[in-house]
Amino acid sequence: MSVAKVIEISAESKSGFEDAIKNGIETASRSVENIKGAWVSEQKVHVENGKVTGYRVDLRVTFVLQ
């Protein structure tokens, strides 16, 4: 039997939401083992002078405990 845990993280990118997701998972995997999945709970953009300057996602990351 396995037991999973869910943590919530935020990640940003200047390129887009997909890049922010990838950055978040890659960074989380440096300190969290056995990541099995994630879902985006929220998406936000930063706007300056009427232009989108950054993308932010809040992720819920699931990993299996050992």
Secondary structure, DSSP 4 states (H G I P E B T S, - for coil): --EEEEEEEEEEESS-HHHHHHHHHHHHTTT---EEEEEEEEEEEEEETTEEEEEEEEEEEEEEE-
